[in-house]
Amino acid sequence: MRKWTTISGLGDVYIEKELIKLDYPLLFIVAIKNKRYMVCCLDDEDGLFLMAKVTYNKILKILTGSLDLRKVITETNELFWVSYDFTENEYVAEKVDPKFVDDEDLPDEGTFFTVHNSSIDEYRYTVALYLCIESIERQRAKYESDTFVSRMNISIRNSEEKEITTVSYGTLPDFKRGTDIKISNNAWMADRLRTEQMNRYMLA
């Protein structure tokens, strides 16, 4: 990720993925600590943006064209106006209730993300795999609470069969196609878990 800016009161902001870009990013995902936001550029010259908090589940729905972009903004629980203060030479953020955002500043109803290229597809794959691993971790913990189920170990390996470090909550690893999830010590349950979650996140 590369640093985009620093927003007064929020901290350093890093661009995780540019979704739509002309001479400058129009729609992009940013990271502020362990939170993710979808940012819509309203006026690049005046430095005006809408920034809506999103989860990786929502990001995956955006990337697969199954979530109305307008609803990402109107239904978020954390929305900011981000503007550039030319006097102080810094970006500032103001928390706003989505219902008070003017209609003209929102995407049209029924606007879905439909851009597909190798870079976007790779990002979708990475987000889906991250969610899949998180889900397997949760399911594993649930199954392991049953004393009749032996402990299952998860390993994440890339296409060269090199093991990837454990996923940290809130951090998106640099997964590439060919990354695989392997679960040991309980073959039947492992296969079931892996198949269920790979299908759920369209990775099968």
C-alpha positions in Angstrom: 0.0 0.0 0.0 1.1 3.6 -0.6 0.4 6.5 1.5 -2.3 8.9 0.2 -2.3 11.6 2.8 -2.7 12.4 6.5 -6.1 13.5 7.7 -6.3 15.6 10.8 -7.9 13.7 13.6 -7.8 10.4 11.8 -4.1 9.8 11.0 -2.2 8.4 8.0 -4.3 7.1 5.1 -3.0 4.4 2.7 -4.5 3.5 -0.6 -5.2 -0.2 -0.6 -6.7 -0.3 -4.1 -7.7 2.1 -6.8 -10.9 0.9 -8.4 -11.6 3.7 -10.9 -8.9 6.1 -12.0 -8.5 8.8 -14.7 -5.8 11.3 -14.1 -6.5 10.8 -10.4 -8.4 8.2 -8.3 -12.2 8.6 -8.5 -13.1 5.5 -6.5 -10.7 3.7 -4.2 -10.3 1.7 -1.0 -8.1 3.1 1.8 -6.8 1.8 5.1 -6.7 3.8 8.3 -5.1 1.6 10.9 -7.3 -1.6 10.9 -10.3 0.1 9.2 -11.2 0.2 5.5 -13.1 2.9 3.7 -14.5 3.4 0.2 -13.6 6.9 -1.0 -15.5 8.7 -3.7 -13.9 11.8 -5.2 -16.4 14.6 -5.7 -14.0 17.4 -6.7 -10.3 16.7 -7.1 -9.3 20.4 -7.6 -11.1 21.5 -4.4 -10.1 18.3 -2.6 -13.5 17.1 -1.7 -14.3 13.4 -1.0 -16.9 11.2 0.7 -15.4 8.4 2.8 -17.6 5.5 3.9 -16.4 2.8 6.3 -16.6 -0.7 4.7 -15.8 -4.3 5.8 -14.0 -6.8 3.6 -17.4 -8.6 3.1 -18.8 -5.3 1.6 -15.6 -4.8 -0.5 -16.1 -8.3 -2.0 -19.7 -7.5 -2.8 -18.6 -4.2 -4.4 -16.0 -6.0 -6.5 -18.5 -8.6 -7.7 -21.0 -6.0 -8.7 -23.6 -7.2 -6.1 -23.8 -4.1 -3.9 -25.2 -0.7 -5.0 -22.5 1.9 -4.5 -25.1 4.4 -3.3 -26.1 2.0 -0.5 -22.4 1.7 0.5 -22.6 5.4 1.5 -26.2 5.7 2.7 -26.1 2.5 4.9 -22.6 2.9 6.4 -22.2 3.4 10.2 -19.3 5.8 9.7 -19.2 8.4 7.0 -16.9 11.4 6.6 -16.7 14.5 4.4 -13.0 14.9 3.6 -11.9 18.3 2.4 -8.6 20.1 1.9 -8.0 23.1 4.1 -6.0 25.4 1.9 -5.2 27.7 4.9 -3.7 25.0 7.0 -2.5 22.9 4.0 -4.0 19.7 5.3 -7.0 17.3 4.8 -9.7 17.5 7.5 -12.6 15.1 8.1 -16.0 15.8 9.3 -18.3 13.0 10.4 -21.7 13.2 8.8 -25.0 11.4 9.0 -25.6 9.7 5.6 -29.2 11.0 5.5 -27.9 14.6 5.4 -25.8 14.0 2.2 -27.2 15.8 -0.8 -28.6 13.5 -3.5 -26.4 15.1 -6.1 -23.3 14.0 -4.1 -24.3 10.4 -4.2 -24.0 7.8 -6.9 -27.2 7.2 -8.9 -29.4 4.5 -7.4 -28.6 1.2 -9.1 -24.9 2.1 -9.7 -22.8 -1.0 -9.5 -19.0 -1.5 -9.9 -18.4 -3.4 -13.2 -14.8 -2.8 -14.0 -12.8 -6.0 -14.5 -9.1 -6.3 -15.4 -6.3 -8.4 -14.1 -5.4 -6.0 -11.3 -9.0 -5.8 -10.0 -9.5 -9.5 -10.4 -6.3 -10.1 -8.3 -7.6 -7.8 -5.6 -11.0 -9.6 -5.6 -9.2 -12.9 -5.2 -7.1 -11.6 -2.4 -10.1 -10.2 -0.5 -12.1 -13.5 -1.0 -9.2 -15.6 0.2 -8.7 -13.5 3.2 -12.4 -13.8 4.1 -12.3 -17.5 3.4 -9.3 -18.0 5.8 -11.0 -15.9 8.5 -14.2 -18.0 8.1 -12.3 -21.3 8.4 -10.6 -20.0 11.5 -13.9 -19.2 13.1 -15.4 -22.6 12.1 -12.3 -24.4 13.3 -12.6 -22.8 16.7 -16.3 -23.8 16.9 -15.5 -27.4 16.0 -12.5 -27.6 18.3 -14.8 -26.7 21.3 -16.2 -30.2 20.9 -13.8 -32.6 22.7 -14.3 -35.3 20.1 -12.8 -33.1 17.4 -9.0 -33.1 17.3 -7.2 -29.8 16.7 -6.9 -28.7 13.1 -3.9 -26.8 11.8 -4.2 -24.4 8.9 -1.3 -23.6 6.6 -1.5 -21.1 3.8 0.9 -21.8 0.9 1.7 -20.0 -2.3 2.1 -21.6 -5.7 5.8 -22.3 -4.9 4.6 -24.3 -1.8 6.3 -21.7 0.5 4.3 -21.2 3.7 2.8 -17.7 4.2 2.7 -16.2 7.7 -0.5 -16.4 9.7 -3.1 -13.8 8.7 -3.3 -10.9 11.1 -6.7 -9.4 11.8 -7.2 -6.1 9.8 -4.2 -6.7 7.5 -4.7 -7.9 4.0 -1.8 -10.2 3.0 -0.3 -10.0 -0.5 -2.0 -13.2 -1.7 -1.4 -14.3 -5.3 -3.3 -16.7 -7.5 -2.2 -20.2 -6.6 -2.3 -19.6 -2.9 -3.8 -22.6 -1.2 -5.3 -23.4 2.2 -4.4 -26.7 3.7 -5.9 -28.0 6.9 -4.3 -31.0 8.7 -5.0 -33.4 11.6 -8.7 -34.0 10.8 -9.0 -35.0 7.2 -12.8 -35.3 6.9 -13.6 -32.1 8.8 -10.8 -30.3 7.0 -12.0 -31.2 3.6 -15.6 -30.3 4.5 -14.5 -26.9 5.9 -12.2 -26.0 3.0 -14.8 -27.0 0.4 -17.7 -25.1 2.1 -15.7 -21.9 2.5 -13.9 -22.0 -0.9 -17.3 -22.4 -2.6 -18.8 -19.6 -0.4 -16.2 -17.1 -1.5 -16.2 -18.3 -5.2 -12.6 -19.6 -4.9 -13.3 -23.3 -5.9 
